[in-house]
Amino acid sequence: MVFISHNREEIVNADYVIVMKDGRMAAAGTPKELKENSDYLALTALRDGEVPV
């Protein structure tokens, strides 16, 4: 199944996530991997408040 979301709270249970920015893939991995390793998601987590993974 594939779904698109702008809400990170909806993707925490996904098996695999691809983060798009400006029409290009900015990061990919499990929600946990992205939270731990992705600068893009780390910045949005700091801005928006932590989302539990």
Buried (B, 14 or more C-beta within 10 A) or exposed (E): EEEEEEEBEEBBEBEEBEBEEEEEEBBEBBBEBBBEEBEEBEEBBEEEEEBEB
